[in-house]
Amino acid sequence: MAHEIESIMSVKLTPWHGLGVILPEAPNAETAIKEAGLDWTVTKRKVWYERDNGEQDVAKGQYAVVRDSDDRYMGYAGESWQPLQNTDAFKFFDPFIESGEATFETAGSLDHGRRIWVLAKINRNPIEVVKGDIVDKYILLSNHHSAGYAVRGALTPIRVVCANTEAMAFNNSKTQIFKATHSLKMNERLERVQQSISMADSAFEQTAEFYKRFASKKVIQKDVQRFVNMTFGYADVVNSGREEAFKRKQTETIVRLFETGRGSDILGVRGTVWGLYNAATEFLSHENGKTSEKILNSNWFGNGSKLNKSAFEAAMVLAS
């Protein structure tokens, strides 16, 4: 397995099936942690440095975050930084899992364990954009075992027919159901948002109205290039030959997926803004990288996530 993904657990046909351990049914927290290869802890350890005279001394207020199972260096931390152990990250989902409101779908780690994620499916009525085109509702939790990163929980719609990761209709304050720094108050903050499942479902339903609006709006030929320009930040007229080549390639890719992409044959999809938007999300979810690992990292945590939001905003312009 490539170095971007260190370990992963998936249930049945998940967004990145074929990677890691595939489980036949949704696991409990204990099984999910073990099968995802996340049954380890990290600790803060003192950082020592060597003086000019060869003596060793402690760097006050500076710590190395180290994985206990193999002494791997994960990152640095300050005095107030507190680790969120993988088991505690999974505990956030306990009320949802135990009540049947959600089930674990996939979990794993990237970059030698420095970033971990847990994806859980919300077991409420999915979004049906047009007949037979279903979008399921998920919560994605991510954590980074190093200073400079917050613990985040975000709402994540995933289109069933193609496993595209869709964007939510709102800004981060709406789609991010929590964001907590690695401090002593972190666990308290996580506990307070465990009652937010109804709020999350309401946000999904509001987003569904935008998806349906996309499906009701037909696309004309000039809309495709306009959409590509807005999504990828291209000017209407470019001066660089290299940029023109990138623009042409992106346009050709979006046109191909718009016409023949996964789910484009569903009645009410092809020829609409919804179909055009999903041409972009299919590219970002499945083709925007040399490996599945790079695509996953970009689509959830990197530039692919930003482009997804740009594509959604471009679709809103076309559907207005």
N, C-alpha and C positions, 0 to 999 in steps of 0.2 A: 504494500500500500504506500502511495506517495507520501512525502513528508508533511504535506499540509494537513491531512487528517491523520491523527495518531490512532484513534479508535472510534468506533461508531456502532450503535445498535439501531436497528430499524424493525418496524412491525409490518409484515406483509408487503404490500406495494406502497412504499412511502416515496416522498419526493426524490430521494437519491437512492432508490433500491439498487441492490447489487453491491453496495459497499458494506463491509463489516459483517456483523452478526445479524441474520434475519430471523426474527421470532415469529411463530405462527399465530400468536395472539398477544393482546396488550398485556404487559407485565405489571407487577406491583413495583413499588419504589426500590425495594431490595434487589429484585431481579434486574430491573432496568439499570441500576448503578453498576452491578457486576458485569452484565453482558455488554454494557457500553464501555467497559474498561476504565471506569471512573471510581473504583473502590480504593482510593488513596487519599492522603491528606497532605497539606502543605504547612510549613511553619516558617516564622520569621527567625532568622539567625543573624548574629552579630557579624558585622563586616570589619575585618582587620586590615591594616595597611602597614607597610614597612617604612620606618623613618630612614633618614640618610645614614644614620649610624648602624643600621641593620636591626634595630629593635622593633618589635611588633607592638602596635597600639590599636585601640578600638576607634572606629569612626563613629562618633557619638551621633545618635539620631538617625543613622543609616542602617538598613537591614537588607539582607538577601532573602528572597522568598524561595524556599527550597522544597522540592517534593520529597517526602520522607521515604518513599519506597525505593528510590534509586539515587537520592541526593542530587537530582537534576536541578540546576539553577533555573528558576522560572521568571525572575524579574527582581526589581528593587522595591523597597517600601520605606516609609518614614515611621516616626514614632507612633502616630495616631492610627496608622493603617491597620485594619483587622482583616484576617482572611475569612472568606466565605467558603467553608468546606463543601465539597461536592454533595455530601449527604444532606447538608442544610439547604442547598439549592433545590434539591428534589423535595425537601419537606415543604417548600412553598406550595407545591401542588397537592399535598396530602388531603386538605378538605375537599378539593375538587375531585380527586381520584376516589376517595372513600365514599363520597355521595353519589358517584356515577356521573357527575357533571362533566368530567373530562377523562381522557385516557392517554397514557404515554404513547407517542408514535415514533420518535427517534431522539437519540441523545448521543453525544460524543465529545471529542476534543480535537482542537486544531493546534498547530504550531507546537508540537511536543507537549501538549497538555496545558499550555498557557491560557488558551481560551476554551471554555466548555459551554455547551448549549444543551437545553432540554426543550423539546417541542411536544406540546400536548394538544390533542384535538378536543374542542368543546363539543359536547354531545347535546347540542340543541339543533333545531331545524336549520338545515343548510340553506344557503342562498341559491335560488333557481333563477338565473338571469333570463334565459329563455327555456322553453320546454326541453328537458334533457341535458341542459348545461348547468352543472352544479358547482358551486364554490363552497368548500368546507371552511370551518372557522377554527383557528388555532391560536394558542398563546406560545410565544417563543421567549424563553429566558436565556440570557447569556451572561457570563461572568468571565473576568480576566484575572488571573492570579499574578497581578502586578499593580503597582501604583499608576495613577493616571487614567484609570478606567472605572466606570460605574457598573453596578449590577443593574441590568435592564430587563424589563418584561414588556413585550410589544405584541399587539394584535397582528395576526398574520393570516390573511385569506389565501387559500390554495385551491386552484381550479382542478377539479378531479380528473377531467378527461385528458389533461396533459401535464398535470403536476406543476403548473406555472405558479410561482409566487406572485400574488397580486399586491397592489398597493391599497392602503386605506385612504378614505376621502379626506382625512383631517390631518392637521399638523401634528408634530410630535407630542404635544401636550395632551392630545386626544387619543392617539394610537398607542402611546407609551403608558401602560397602566401603572408602571412604577419605575423609578430610577433612584437608586440608593448608593451612596458612597460607602467605601469600606471603613466604617467607623463603628463605635460601640452601639450606636442607635440603629445600625443596619437591620438586624433581625427584627427589631420592634417595628421598623418601617415595613418590612415584608409581611409581617403578621397583620398589619392594619389593612393591607390591600387584598387580603385573601377573601374578602367579601365582595369583590368587584366583578364577579362573573356576570351578574345581571347588567351592570354598566357596560361590560365588554360586549355582550350580546346586542344591546341597544345600539352601540357604535357600529357593529357589523350591519345591522338592519338599515341604518342610515346610509352606509356605504353601498348597500345593495341597490338603493334607489339611483345612485350614480351609474352603477353597472347597467341597470335596466335602461337608463337614459341613453347610454352609449349604444345599446342594442337597438334602440328605436331610431337612431340617426344614421342615414345612409351616407356613404363616402363617395365623393367624386374624385376624378383622377388627380387633380391638383392638390387635394387634401393629403395625399400620401407623402409627397415631398415636403409639404408644410409640417406634417407630423414628425417626419424624420429630422427636419431642421430644428424643431423645438425640443425634441427629445435629446438629441446629441449635441445641441448647441452650435449648429452650423449656421453661418450667415446665408442669406439668399444667394449672394454672389461671393465666391471665394477667390482669393488671389493666388494661393499656393497650389501647385500641381499635386503635391502630396495630399493636401487636405481635400482637394477635389476627388482624388482617387478613393480616400476613405469615405467620403460622402456618397460616392457612387456605389461603393461596395455595401455600405450600410443600407442604402435605399434598395438595392437589389435583394438583399437578405430579407428586409421587411416585406417587400412585395412578394417574394417567394413564400414566406410563412403566412402572409395575409391570404394568399390564394390556395395554398396546399398544406398549411400547418395543422397541427393536431387540434381537432375540434372545429376546423373551418367548414366541415361538411354538415355541421348541425344546422338545421333550419333556423334562420334568423341571425346567424353569426356572420357568414361571408358577406362582404359588401357593406358592413356596418362599422361604426367607430369601435364597437366592442371587439369585432374581429381584428381591426387594425391595432388596437391596444394590446390584444393578446398575441399578435405577431411580434410585438416588442418584448412582451414578458416571456414568450417562448424562447426568443433569442437570448435574453438575459438569464433564463433559468436553465437552458440546455446547451447553448452554443457559445456563450461569451467567455471562452477560456479553453485551454488545451486539455485540461483534465476535469473530471467531475468534482475533484477536491477544490480546485481553483474557482470553479463556477459557484460552488456552495459558499465558499468564503466571501466571494465578491457579492453574491446575490443577497446574502443575509447581513453581512457586516461591512462591506466595502463599497466600491464605486458602482457596482451593479444595483445596489439598493437605492443609491441616489438617482441613477438613470431610470429605475422603475418609477420613482416618484415623478420624475420629469415627464415620462411617458403618460402617466395618469393625468398630469396637469395639461399636457398637450391634448389628450383625449377630451378633457373637460372643455377646452377652448373650441374644439371641433364640434362638440355636442351642444354648445350653447346657442 
